[in-house]
Each structure stands twice: as C-alpha cells, then as structure tokens.
C-alpha cells in the first residue's frame, strides 16, 4: 500500500462526494483571530457540510480550541464572518453538541452519570418533555454505547477522568446534534475506549448527517474517518484531504523547519514538528496566508 492509499479509503471519498452537494452547516469566511496581540490564524475560509468529519490538528497554542469557542459563540472573531446552521455563532441552540477538554470534576459532585446524560436528552426542552421511562431508556442507551453503563448510578465526582469523559461524550450526543464539536475527546481514555468513542461518533455522523469538528493532537485514531484535515501551525494553515495535508512538504512549509511524515503500515508518524510556542514570526503561510503561533490551544 502506498502513502496515498494508507491515508485514503473508499468510504471517506464517498463521504466527500455526498457532502459536497449540501449547503454548509458551518461557514467561516476570512476568519481571523488575534489573542493577546498574537495572530492565531487569519484569512481562514472554511465550509463544513452535513456528515463531514473535519480533524483539526496543530501544536499547542495554535488556536484549535479557540476555533471551537468561536463556533460556539464564546469568543468573537477579530475579523471575518461566521454562520452556524444559518445563524450567527451562539444561536444554534441544542443543535450543537460539545465535548469539552477533560477537566476532573470535584469529588463532591453528586450528580449521577445517568442524570447528567438525561439532562442532555430533555433538559433543553420547553413544554412537554419525553416520558420519564423514555428519557431514562435513551440515557441508558447512550451510556451503554460509550461503555459507561456499569457506572450509570455513580456520582460524577467519584468517577475517574476517563469515565467522566465517556459521560461527556454521551451527554453531547443526547441532544441529537446536527453539529458535534469535540475538543480532545480521547484524552484520559485507554485504547479500547478511544476506539469505542471514535466509532460511536463516526456512526452518528453517518446515520444522521451530523457534521463533526474533531480537535486532536493525534491523527491516527481518526485517520480512517476524517474527510479533511485543518492543520494550524506557526506559518499558517492548510486544509484538505489527509493525503494532501499530512505530507513532509506540507508540514515543513507550515512549521518553517524540516518535518518528516513517515507512514508505518496504517499509521502516520510526524517527526521533527515542535509542539511548543515559537517566536513571534510572520511569514507566508499555506495558501498565501500569514500567521503567528501562540495563545490558547
């Protein structure tokens, strides 16, 4: 298998063709974000369509988490425009599912895992809600899907970091989202549950045309699912199919230093890419953009 075949798959290409016909659920035009006087990214054009899986990669401080915050309406753009499901950012309501970065909850948090997920099932509703049994059944189905059924009745504060993260994924899916934003959702999970969670997210987007924006430091767990990669780096950004973005020449240009992309069977290994803040350098980025790295992830 050559390098392109290792990154591409028939199912991924089929998804690209299918999503290309639909109107975007997220449309970012000329997006620029400056934080503390530093340009995280600028002149970013990005349309994300129903059912598309976009993996967002890059070093610490490149603006990956900040991109999700912009989409959620929690951080304004410095320049450019953004619509989410046809509305201004922050006005798409329950149609946005969000899995935040893992943060351990206080030990005294007594809300049970099942109750947290049930809030996602019907806690957003005005007027009549699902029947009690139906809501419980739906919550239990989601907990089972992420491997959390065995601790459904345990208070969140008593769960491990990985267990809490599985509950967060179930809660995000409970809203029946049209867009699912995932910020490093695989942290604190062992390999078995990384596979379970990524498979669940992939099934959701294929069965319900849910668009997925998946921030990660590691491409390999989602390599077979990603239709496109957005790579944010010190010298700009690049967006495109994984086999076009994840190359030595592409990442060398983005980092401004030699980076090798090595293919080992079905895995991609990036060698030589610094994962720390760099001096405030501006230069020609990918696709003619300029950028400087820094600020929040």
Steps between C-alpha positions, in 0.01 A plus 500: 500500500648839402478819704185630335321168545601491865321830558205460266205263511197444274262592782675831559491593131131405485431733791678784321284459193179481702569799725612711205137536384357634826506854634762551773392480862804711599627774272805703600616771261823694546518390862773666706563457869750710698570420864722715720645673198584171329336376183379145552363467148384738233316506166357155575224392262327182609168343400399187689211298360253249648661166573854628458776402744760776535808422712671811640869453577795715598743573782405638840396863478408493133134590557325162472287535815447867421345400166240293685432788738441729202253250349322475836473881517718520812776700332447762228696505179750781461403520133288304255154347519353176633162330476403176676188322376400823330529713815763714664736304722345426839141486372478141375380376840467133572595407144865533603653217701823578684757273664738729695856423596522274800505668839453291813184587689513567876461191716184645656316512164203277579313509168482145369630409155149402384352830620769701321424325172125530553540878525635482148203291388222734616645769727492752215130451421227753562153365567431125490804280541566139420337257735712404798555146376580610146757756619661244731509242224667744261757600763575136572545425129756778468686395813512143370635622165798676662570217744365685803195289590674340798530833681172663394394547863838616631545872583722675246744613768587138578584405143846491350601750234440252220161404639396864526607556141283215376202658676576835331494333157165334579358833620612680182330238283181512709393832346467336157749754359535608139854620577729324748806687631760282671796651686757225561224252594740204514721633778492283814353207304684173450530353150187287533277796582673728251385257233152472650451877520635574151287222351191639676566851369560366150174300507313808616625720220432236235151408622380854577718717271650665808803713416795429729782742586755291689795674666784260569877478539504155342364427153524121515188423709283685244706446186245272336212737582632845413381644171723804540772629729543859613860536614579816697871577538750785552522603134132479415254220437405242245166330445429205275481122483739323742714362217564856379555671835691231690814506286860593574498792256171641633596488868855622432348809339257552787764469773781677318735218597563148375214265589479141381174311466568128522244233411526180700238252381170680564645765734640847440797615706605868495868545583664831585193721550548726803202501734575816695460874461734653245632856459256756362587446133283594209550337165320370196269226617336225305255617236659846512394574860719631778482408863689497826458225754408555861214558738248239614487159339 
